[in-house]
Amino acid sequence: MPAAAYPGPPQSPPPAAPPAAPGEERSPRAPGADQPHPAGAADTAHPRPATEPAAPHRPGLQKPGAPQPASGPATAPGHTRSQSAPLDPAAGPDPAQDGADGAFVPHPGDGGPRPASATAPYPAGPQPGAAGPGDPGPASAPGHAPARQGAWQQYDPWSAPLQGGPVAPPPGRRGRRGPLVAGAVALALLAGGVGGGIGAYVERYGGISDIKLPQSAAEEGDRKPDSVAGIAQTALPGVVTLHVRGGAEQGTGTGFVLDHQGHILTNNHVVEPAGSGGEISVTFSGGQTAKAKVVGRDGGYDLAVVQVEGVAGLRPLTLGNSDSVRVGDPVVAIGAPFDLANTVTSGIISAKQRPITAGGKKGDGSDVSYVDALQTDAPINPGNSGGPLVDAKARVIGINSAIRAADSGSGLDGGGQGGSIGLGFAIPINQAKRVAEELINTGRATHPVIGVTLEMEYAGDGARVSERSKDGKEPVIPGGPGAKAGIKAGDVITKVDGAPVHSGEELIVKIRSHRPGDTLVLTLQRGGKEQSVRLSLGSSSTG
């Protein structure tokens, strides 16, 4: 391909070459190619530094990669070649000059030739692949420029001159770069993953070290005696849990220690499954366990006393006075609801003298309990039965016995299993104390009576004395307390000591809240007229 020349200033015709010596041959070249560069002439396309010496020509040596013409003798010895001879634009390219000193070679991509480097000196000895004396160089087609050398295509005119021409990088270096790059990428990904994991951990947990949360120092000293914690601390050592087994029945309840002799008060319906040959196990708040036996029980009051033997360090609870209790007083209930021993709940006294009846499973009414109860909103559940209801001074004012379940009527700890709805009932301790003393001393309890038979089916207001005999008994027992007070069959009793009575059950509850021998004032209706009578309570015993 014809080489393009850089445009430059007009040049004067070169002088004619001298004739060749006899026997000397010259290689064809452009006119004036063998003439030295005119003094002061400059290469306008690529000026050479003024201080740069011209590379001397040595016979038989060429720059690496410089092509030689296919035919033609070498330059005669002693003949000096021009390093930068001007070119005749009309003459066309000179194959012999391509790649030589001062010749132009095509440069890809810039639309024209650039001067070959004239600054690098010839090597001191023969170069690999260079033509020696008399050795023809590589052939090139007539009228075509020599083949381009790949190394020269990387020539940069603005970089520092290369010594001996550009040198391609060793092929092995490029081959090692791939694994190094892959390793660097893998290391960067690993570092990023580790850094991300650490960042997520720090964001979630706040740091690498263990988390230490702030906490207040431990408080020393007991709670105030009238606080719930203080009340529980005082009362719990005297509370026990009872496990009863007998026949096909078993149950769990609560009790509390009455004295140092090992007497424990609880509900009758708690120990009833044991019967006469059952087993009762008592567990104290500290975990000690002992066997117990029944001392006495009474279904009418739903109270029972059991006793443990060989147990030291008993902590009896102090008994209060239920007559001194006022509505709104704070109370604490202790028991084992659903067999969860040492459970403490608190509330207030919601009401007093709530007439409740419970039991009656036998159908003959002999197991019906009549209680003039204290009502409380302290949570009471199955298993609390027989446990103490204590006041703000940890004194027992009642025995937890009955609850009103959402799915049943009144019942003593078993009428329904729906749990507490804030309606719990306790036997007043004044009544329980008298019964417990009788059970311990005699094994049985006495009931106050008025000596009349009531008509329990009466739907009117008050308690009506039956008009007919029942089971061979007169409605008013001759010589009994009622007969002595002047009560007659068919009378309707409406008040006891001024307190209204609305049914036969309520009258029995009011009567049993007193002791035998107590005097009561009864208000009754007879023939449409109201009158009052005084009555001294009699006594009956059950065993």
C-alpha positions as CSV (number, residue, x, y, z in Angstrom):
1,M,0.0,0.0,0.0
2,P,1.5,3.4,-0.9
3,A,2.7,5.3,2.1
4,A,1.3,8.7,2.6
5,A,3.7,11.5,3.3
6,Y,3.1,14.3,5.8
7,P,2.8,17.6,4.0
8,G,5.8,19.9,4.4
9,P,7.5,23.0,3.0
10,P,8.8,22.8,-0.7
11,Q,12.2,21.3,-1.1
12,S,14.9,22.3,-3.7
13,P,15.9,19.6,-6.3
14,P,18.6,17.4,-4.9
15,P,22.0,17.3,-6.6
16,A,22.7,14.4,-9.1
17,A,24.3,11.3,-7.6
18,P,28.0,10.7,-8.6
19,P,28.7,7.9,-11.0
20,A,29.2,4.5,-9.5
21,A,32.7,3.1,-9.3
22,P,33.6,0.3,-11.7
23,G,32.0,-3.0,-10.4
24,E,29.8,-1.1,-7.9
25,E,26.2,-1.6,-7.9
26,R,23.7,0.6,-6.2
27,S,20.3,-0.3,-5.0
28,P,17.5,1.7,-6.5
29,R,16.3,4.5,-4.3
30,A,14.9,7.9,-4.5
31,P,17.0,10.6,-5.9
32,G,19.2,12.2,-3.3
33,A,18.6,9.3,-0.8
34,D,22.4,8.8,-0.5
35,Q,23.0,12.5,0.2
36,P,23.6,13.6,3.7
37,H,21.0,15.7,5.3
38,P,21.5,19.3,4.3
39,A,23.0,21.4,7.0
40,G,20.3,23.3,8.9
41,A,17.5,21.3,7.3
42,A,14.9,20.2,9.7
43,D,12.2,17.6,9.6
44,T,9.1,19.7,9.7
45,A,6.9,16.9,10.6
46,H,8.8,15.5,13.5
47,P,11.6,17.9,14.4
48,R,14.6,16.2,16.0
49,P,16.2,17.7,19.1
50,A,19.3,19.8,18.3
51,T,21.5,17.9,20.7
52,E,20.5,14.4,19.5
53,P,23.3,12.7,17.5
54,A,22.5,11.0,14.3
55,A,22.6,7.2,14.4
56,P,25.6,6.0,12.3
57,H,25.0,3.4,9.6
58,R,26.7,0.1,9.9
59,P,26.9,-2.2,6.9
60,G,24.9,-5.4,7.1
61,L,22.8,-4.2,10.1
62,Q,19.3,-3.0,10.2
63,K,16.8,-2.0,12.9
64,P,14.7,-4.8,14.2
65,G,11.8,-5.4,11.9
66,A,13.0,-3.1,9.0
67,P,12.2,-4.9,5.7
68,Q,14.7,-5.2,2.9
69,P,14.0,-5.0,-0.9
70,A,13.5,-8.4,-2.6
71,S,16.6,-7.8,-4.8
72,G,19.4,-5.3,-4.9
73,P,22.9,-5.2,-3.6
74,A,23.9,-3.9,-0.3
75,T,25.3,-0.4,0.0
76,A,29.0,-0.3,-0.9
77,P,31.4,-0.1,2.0
78,G,32.0,3.3,3.2
79,H,28.9,4.7,1.7
80,T,26.8,6.7,4.1
81,R,23.0,6.7,3.9
82,S,21.0,9.7,4.5
83,Q,19.2,9.7,7.8
84,S,16.5,12.2,6.8
85,A,16.4,12.7,3.1
86,P,13.5,14.7,1.7
87,L,11.0,12.8,-0.3
88,D,9.6,13.6,-3.7
89,P,5.9,13.5,-3.4
90,A,5.6,12.5,-7.1
91,A,8.1,9.7,-6.8
92,G,6.0,7.5,-4.7
93,P,7.2,5.2,-1.9
94,D,10.6,3.7,-2.0
95,P,10.5,0.2,-0.7
96,A,14.1,0.3,0.2
97,Q,13.5,3.3,2.4
98,D,10.5,1.9,4.4
99,G,11.7,1.3,7.9
100,A,15.1,2.9,7.4
101,D,16.5,6.0,9.1
102,G,14.4,9.0,8.3
103,A,11.9,7.0,6.2
104,F,8.1,7.3,6.7
105,V,6.0,4.3,7.7
106,P,2.3,4.2,7.8
107,H,0.7,4.8,11.3
108,P,-2.8,3.2,11.6
109,G,-5.7,5.5,12.5
110,D,-4.2,8.9,11.9
111,G,-4.5,9.1,8.1
112,G,-0.8,9.5,7.3
113,P,2.7,8.3,7.7
114,R,4.9,9.2,10.7
115,P,8.7,9.2,10.7
116,A,10.4,6.1,12.0
117,S,12.5,6.6,15.1
118,A,15.9,7.8,14.3
119,T,17.1,8.2,17.9
120,A,17.8,4.6,18.8
121,P,21.4,3.6,17.9
122,Y,22.1,0.4,16.1
123,P,23.0,-2.5,18.4
124,A,26.6,-3.4,18.8
125,G,26.3,-6.8,17.2
126,P,24.0,-8.7,14.9
127,Q,20.4,-8.8,15.9
128,P,18.3,-11.9,15.7
129,G,16.5,-12.1,12.4
130,A,18.6,-9.2,10.9
131,A,20.2,-9.7,7.4
132,G,23.9,-10.1,7.2
133,P,26.2,-9.0,4.4
134,G,25.1,-10.5,1.1
135,D,22.0,-12.0,2.7
136,P,18.9,-10.7,1.0
137,G,16.2,-9.5,3.3
138,P,12.6,-10.5,3.2
139,A,10.9,-10.2,-0.1
140,S,8.2,-7.6,-0.6
141,A,5.8,-7.3,-3.5
142,P,6.8,-4.6,-6.0
143,G,4.8,-1.4,-5.5
144,H,3.7,-2.4,-1.9
145,A,5.0,-1.3,1.4
146,P,6.6,-3.9,3.7
147,A,4.3,-5.7,6.1
148,R,3.5,-3.8,9.3
149,Q,5.1,-4.9,12.5
150,G,2.6,-5.2,15.4
151,A,5.0,-3.7,17.9
152,W,5.3,-0.5,15.9
153,Q,1.5,-0.1,15.9
154,Q,1.7,0.8,19.6
155,Y,4.0,3.7,19.0
156,D,3.1,6.9,20.9
157,P,4.7,10.0,19.6
158,W,4.4,11.7,23.0
159,S,6.1,9.1,25.1
160,A,9.8,8.8,25.7
161,P,11.9,7.3,22.9
162,L,12.2,3.5,23.1
163,Q,15.6,1.9,22.9
164,G,15.6,-0.5,20.0
165,G,11.9,-0.2,19.2
166,P,8.9,-1.2,21.3
167,V,9.0,-4.5,23.0
168,A,5.9,-6.6,23.5
169,P,5.2,-7.7,27.1
170,P,6.2,-11.2,28.0
171,P,3.3,-13.6,27.3
172,G,3.6,-15.3,30.7
173,R,2.8,-12.0,32.7
174,R,-0.6,-11.7,31.1
175,G,-1.5,-15.2,31.9
176,R,-0.8,-14.7,35.6
177,R,-3.0,-11.6,35.8
178,G,-6.3,-13.5,35.5
179,P,-6.0,-15.6,38.7
180,L,-4.7,-12.6,40.6
181,V,-7.7,-10.5,39.5
182,A,-10.2,-13.3,40.3
183,G,-8.6,-13.7,43.7
184,A,-8.8,-10.0,44.4
185,V,-12.5,-10.0,43.4
186,A,-13.2,-13.0,45.6
187,L,-11.3,-11.4,48.5
188,A,-13.3,-8.2,48.1
189,L,-16.6,-10.1,48.0
190,L,-15.6,-12.0,51.2
191,A,-14.6,-8.9,52.9
192,G,-17.9,-7.2,51.9
193,G,-19.9,-10.2,53.2
194,V,-18.0,-10.3,56.5
195,G,-18.4,-6.5,56.9
196,G,-22.1,-6.7,56.1
197,G,-22.6,-9.4,58.6
198,I,-20.7,-7.5,61.3
199,G,-22.8,-4.4,60.5
200,A,-26.0,-6.3,60.8
201,Y,-25.0,-7.8,64.1
202,V,-24.0,-4.4,65.5
203,E,-27.2,-2.8,64.3
204,R,-29.3,-5.6,65.9
205,Y,-27.4,-6.2,69.1
206,G,-25.6,-2.9,69.6
207,G,-22.0,-4.2,69.6
208,I,-19.7,-7.2,69.5
209,S,-19.3,-7.5,73.3
210,D,-22.0,-9.0,75.6
211,I,-24.9,-6.8,76.3
212,K,-25.1,-5.6,79.9
213,L,-28.6,-4.2,80.9
214,P,-28.9,-1.6,83.6
215,Q,-30.5,-2.9,86.8
216,S,-31.3,-1.4,90.2
217,A,-29.5,-2.7,93.3
218,A,-31.1,-5.3,95.5
219,E,-33.4,-3.9,98.2
220,E,-32.9,-5.0,101.7
221,G,-35.4,-5.2,104.5
222,D,-39.0,-6.5,104.8
223,R,-42.1,-5.0,103.3
224,K,-44.5,-3.0,105.4
225,P,-46.6,-5.3,107.6
226,D,-49.9,-4.0,106.2
227,S,-48.9,-4.4,102.5
228,V,-50.0,-7.5,100.6
229,A,-46.4,-8.7,100.5
230,G,-46.1,-8.2,104.3
231,I,-49.4,-9.9,105.0
232,A,-48.4,-12.9,102.8
233,Q,-45.0,-13.1,104.5
234,T,-46.7,-13.4,107.9
235,A,-49.6,-15.7,106.9
236,L,-48.0,-18.2,104.5
237,P,-46.1,-20.3,107.1
238,G,-49.4,-21.2,108.7
239,V,-51.2,-22.2,105.5
240,V,-51.2,-25.9,104.2
241,T,-52.3,-27.7,101.1
242,L,-54.4,-30.9,101.5
243,H,-54.5,-33.8,99.1
244,V,-57.4,-36.2,99.8
245,R,-57.9,-39.7,98.3
246,G,-60.6,-42.1,99.1
247,G,-62.4,-44.8,97.0
248,A,-62.8,-43.4,93.5
249,E,-62.6,-39.8,94.6
250,Q,-59.8,-37.4,95.2
251,G,-59.4,-33.7,95.7
252,T,-57.2,-30.8,96.6
253,G,-58.0,-28.0,99.1
254,T,-56.4,-25.6,101.6
255,G,-56.4,-25.3,105.4
256,F,-54.6,-23.3,108.1
257,V,-53.0,-24.2,111.4
258,L,-55.1,-23.5,114.5
259,D,-52.7,-24.4,117.3
260,H,-49.4,-26.0,118.2
261,Q,-51.1,-29.4,118.7
262,G,-51.4,-29.8,114.9
263,H,-55.1,-29.0,114.5
264,I,-55.9,-27.6,111.0
265,L,-59.2,-26.1,110.0
266,T,-60.7,-26.6,106.5
267,N,-63.9,-27.2,104.6
268,N,-66.0,-30.3,105.1
269,H,-66.3,-30.8,101.3
270,V,-62.5,-30.9,101.1
271,V,-62.1,-33.9,103.4
272,E,-65.4,-35.6,102.5
273,P,-63.9,-37.8,99.8
274,A,-61.7,-39.5,102.4
275,G,-64.7,-40.8,104.2
276,S,-63.8,-43.2,107.0
277,G,-61.0,-45.1,105.2
278,G,-59.4,-42.5,103.0
279,E,-56.0,-40.8,103.1
280,I,-55.2,-37.2,103.8
281,S,-51.8,-35.7,103.1
282,V,-50.8,-32.2,104.3
283,T,-48.1,-30.1,102.7
284,F,-46.8,-27.1,104.5
285,S,-45.6,-23.9,102.8
286,G,-42.0,-24.9,103.3
287,G,-42.5,-28.2,101.5
288,Q,-42.7,-30.5,104.5
289,T,-45.4,-33.2,104.2
290,A,-47.3,-35.1,106.9
291,K,-50.2,-37.5,107.2
292,A,-53.4,-36.2,108.8
293,K,-56.6,-37.7,110.3
294,V,-60.1,-36.3,110.6
295,V,-61.0,-35.0,114.1
296,G,-64.5,-33.9,113.3
297,R,-66.6,-32.4,110.6
298,D,-70.0,-30.8,110.1
299,G,-71.9,-30.6,106.8
300,G,-74.4,-28.0,108.0
301,Y,-71.5,-25.5,108.5
302,D,-69.2,-27.0,105.9
303,L,-66.4,-27.1,108.3
304,A,-63.9,-29.8,109.3
305,V,-60.9,-30.2,111.6
306,V,-57.9,-32.5,110.8
307,Q,-54.8,-33.1,112.8
308,V,-51.1,-33.9,112.0
309,E,-48.8,-35.5,114.5
310,G,-45.0,-35.4,115.0
311,V,-44.6,-32.0,113.2
312,A,-42.5,-29.3,115.0
313,G,-42.3,-25.6,114.3
314,L,-46.0,-25.1,113.6
315,R,-47.1,-21.5,112.9
316,P,-50.7,-21.0,114.0
317,L,-52.5,-18.1,112.4
318,T,-54.1,-15.4,114.6
319,L,-57.9,-15.4,114.5
320,G,-59.7,-12.0,114.0
321,N,-63.3,-10.9,114.7
322,S,-65.6,-11.0,111.7
323,D,-68.2,-8.8,113.5
324,S,-65.7,-5.9,113.2
325,V,-65.2,-6.2,109.5
326,R,-66.5,-3.4,107.3
327,V,-67.4,-3.3,103.7
328,G,-64.4,-2.1,101.7
329,D,-61.8,-3.4,104.1
330,P,-58.8,-4.9,102.2
331,V,-58.4,-8.6,102.4
332,V,-56.0,-11.3,101.2
333,A,-56.9,-14.8,100.2
334,I,-54.3,-17.6,100.4
335,G,-54.8,-21.1,98.9
336,A,-54.0,-23.6,96.2
337,P,-56.3,-22.9,93.3
338,F,-56.1,-25.7,90.8
339,D,-53.4,-27.3,93.0
340,L,-51.1,-24.2,92.7
341,A,-50.0,-24.0,96.3
342,N,-49.2,-20.8,98.2
343,T,-51.2,-18.6,95.8
344,V,-51.9,-15.2,97.1
345,T,-54.7,-12.9,95.8
346,S,-56.1,-9.7,97.2
347,G,-59.3,-7.7,97.2
348,I,-61.8,-6.2,99.5
349,I,-64.9,-7.1,101.5
350,S,-67.7,-6.6,99.0
351,A,-70.6,-7.3,101.4
352,K,-71.5,-8.9,104.7
353,Q,-74.2,-11.4,105.8
354,R,-74.8,-12.8,102.4
355,P,-77.1,-15.8,102.9
356,I,-75.9,-18.7,100.7
357,T,-76.7,-22.3,100.6
358,A,-74.6,-25.0,99.0
359,G,-74.4,-28.8,98.7
360,G,-77.5,-30.9,98.8
361,K,-76.0,-33.5,96.5
362,K,-77.6,-36.3,98.6
363,G,-81.0,-35.0,97.9
364,D,-82.3,-35.3,101.4
365,G,-81.0,-31.9,102.4
366,S,-78.7,-33.3,105.1
367,D,-75.6,-32.0,103.4
368,V,-76.9,-28.6,102.6
369,S,-74.7,-25.8,104.0
370,Y,-76.2,-22.6,105.2
371,V,-73.7,-19.7,105.5
372,D,-74.2,-16.1,106.5
373,A,-71.1,-15.3,104.4
374,L,-68.7,-12.5,103.9
375,Q,-68.5,-11.6,100.2
376,T,-65.2,-10.7,98.6
377,D,-63.8,-9.9,95.2
378,A,-60.5,-11.5,96.0
379,P,-60.1,-14.2,93.3
380,I,-61.1,-17.6,94.7
381,N,-61.1,-20.7,92.6
382,P,-61.4,-24.5,93.0
383,G,-58.6,-25.5,95.4
384,N,-58.9,-22.3,97.5
385,S,-61.6,-24.0,99.7
386,G,-60.7,-24.1,103.3
387,G,-58.0,-21.4,103.0
388,P,-57.9,-18.3,105.1
389,L,-59.2,-14.9,104.2
390,V,-57.1,-12.5,106.3
391,D,-57.3,-8.8,107.0
392,A,-54.6,-6.1,106.8
393,K,-53.0,-7.4,110.0
394,A,-52.8,-11.0,108.7
395,R,-55.6,-12.1,111.0
396,V,-58.1,-14.7,109.8
397,I,-61.6,-13.2,109.4
398,G,-63.1,-16.0,107.2
399,I,-62.7,-19.4,105.6
400,N,-63.0,-19.3,101.8
401,S,-65.7,-21.7,100.9
402,A,-67.9,-20.8,97.9
403,I,-67.8,-19.1,94.6
404,R,-70.4,-17.9,92.2
405,A,-69.4,-19.4,88.8
406,A,-70.6,-17.9,85.5
407,D,-72.1,-21.2,84.4
408,S,-73.8,-22.3,87.6
409,G,-75.5,-21.0,90.7
410,S,-74.0,-20.6,94.1
411,G,-71.8,-23.5,95.0
412,L,-69.1,-24.4,97.5
413,D,-66.0,-24.7,95.4
414,G,-67.3,-27.2,93.0
415,G,-70.7,-26.0,91.8
416,G,-68.9,-24.9,88.6
417,Q,-65.4,-25.0,87.2
418,G,-65.7,-21.7,85.3
419,G,-63.3,-20.0,87.7
420,S,-63.6,-16.8,89.7
421,I,-65.8,-13.9,88.4
422,G,-65.2,-11.8,91.5
423,L,-67.9,-13.3,93.6
424,G,-66.3,-15.3,96.4
425,F,-67.8,-16.2,99.8
426,A,-66.2,-17.0,103.1
427,I,-67.6,-18.4,106.4
428,P,-67.2,-15.7,109.1
429,I,-64.5,-16.7,111.5
430,N,-66.7,-16.0,114.5
431,Q,-69.0,-18.8,113.4
432,A,-66.1,-21.1,112.3
433,K,-64.3,-20.6,115.6
434,R,-67.3,-21.9,117.6
435,V,-67.7,-24.9,115.3
436,A,-64.0,-25.7,115.3
437,E,-63.8,-25.6,119.1
438,E,-66.8,-28.0,119.3
439,L,-65.3,-30.4,116.7
440,I,-61.9,-30.5,118.5
441,N,-63.5,-30.9,122.0
442,T,-66.4,-33.2,121.2
443,G,-66.0,-34.4,117.6
444,R,-69.3,-32.8,116.7
445,A,-70.9,-29.4,116.3
446,T,-74.2,-28.0,117.7
447,H,-76.7,-26.1,115.7
448,P,-79.0,-23.4,117.0
449,V,-82.7,-24.2,116.3
450,I,-86.1,-22.6,116.8
451,G,-88.1,-25.9,116.9
452,V,-90.3,-25.4,113.8
453,T,-90.7,-27.0,110.4
454,L,-90.5,-24.5,107.5
455,E,-92.4,-24.7,104.2
456,M,-89.4,-24.5,101.8
457,E,-91.6,-24.3,98.7
458,Y,-93.3,-21.1,99.9
459,A,-93.1,-18.5,97.0
460,G,-94.1,-15.5,99.1
461,D,-91.9,-13.1,100.9
462,G,-90.6,-14.4,104.1
463,A,-90.3,-17.9,105.7
464,R,-93.7,-19.6,106.4
465,V,-94.1,-22.2,109.1
466,S,-95.6,-25.4,107.7
467,E,-99.3,-26.0,108.3
468,R,-99.0,-29.8,108.1
469,S,-97.0,-32.4,109.9
470,K,-94.1,-33.9,108.0
471,D,-92.6,-37.3,108.7
472,G,-94.8,-37.6,111.8
473,K,-93.5,-34.4,113.2
474,E,-95.6,-31.5,114.3
475,P,-95.0,-28.1,112.4
476,V,-94.2,-26.6,115.8
477,I,-92.4,-28.9,118.1
478,P,-94.2,-29.0,121.5
479,G,-92.1,-27.5,124.3
480,G,-89.5,-26.3,121.8
481,P,-88.1,-22.7,121.5
482,G,-90.8,-21.7,118.9
483,A,-93.7,-23.1,120.9
484,K,-92.4,-21.3,124.0
485,A,-92.2,-18.0,122.0
486,G,-95.9,-18.4,120.8
487,I,-95.2,-19.3,117.1
488,K,-98.0,-21.1,115.4
489,A,-98.4,-23.1,112.2
490,G,-98.9,-20.9,109.2
491,D,-97.1,-17.9,110.6
492,V,-94.8,-16.0,108.2
493,I,-91.5,-14.9,109.7
494,T,-90.3,-11.7,107.9
495,K,-87.5,-10.4,110.1
496,V,-84.8,-11.5,112.5
497,D,-83.5,-8.8,114.9
498,G,-85.0,-6.3,112.4
499,A,-83.1,-7.8,109.3
500,P,-85.5,-8.8,106.5
501,V,-85.9,-12.5,105.7
502,H,-87.2,-13.4,102.2
503,S,-87.1,-17.2,102.3
504,G,-86.8,-20.3,104.5
505,E,-83.1,-20.6,103.5
506,E,-82.4,-17.1,104.7
507,L,-84.1,-17.8,108.0
508,I,-81.9,-20.8,108.6
509,V,-78.8,-18.9,107.7
510,K,-79.7,-16.1,110.1
511,I,-80.4,-18.6,112.9
512,R,-77.1,-20.6,112.4
513,S,-75.1,-17.5,112.5
514,H,-75.8,-17.4,116.2
515,R,-75.0,-19.7,119.1
516,P,-77.4,-21.9,120.9
517,G,-78.9,-20.0,123.8
518,D,-78.8,-16.6,122.1
519,T,-82.0,-14.6,122.2
520,L,-83.6,-13.3,119.0
521,V,-86.5,-11.0,118.2
522,L,-88.6,-12.4,115.4
523,T,-91.2,-10.3,113.4
524,L,-94.0,-12.3,111.9
525,Q,-97.3,-12.0,110.0
526,R,-100.4,-13.7,111.3
527,G,-103.9,-13.1,109.9
528,G,-102.7,-10.0,108.1
529,K,-101.3,-8.5,111.2
530,E,-97.7,-8.1,112.2
531,Q,-96.3,-8.9,115.6
532,S,-93.0,-9.6,117.3
533,V,-91.9,-12.4,119.6
534,R,-88.8,-13.1,121.6
535,L,-87.1,-16.5,121.2
536,S,-84.2,-18.2,122.9
537,L,-82.4,-20.5,120.6
538,G,-82.2,-24.2,121.3
539,S,-79.5,-26.7,120.3
540,S,-79.2,-29.7,118.2
541,S,-76.1,-31.8,117.5
542,T,-75.0,-33.7,114.4
543,G,-72.2,-36.2,114.2
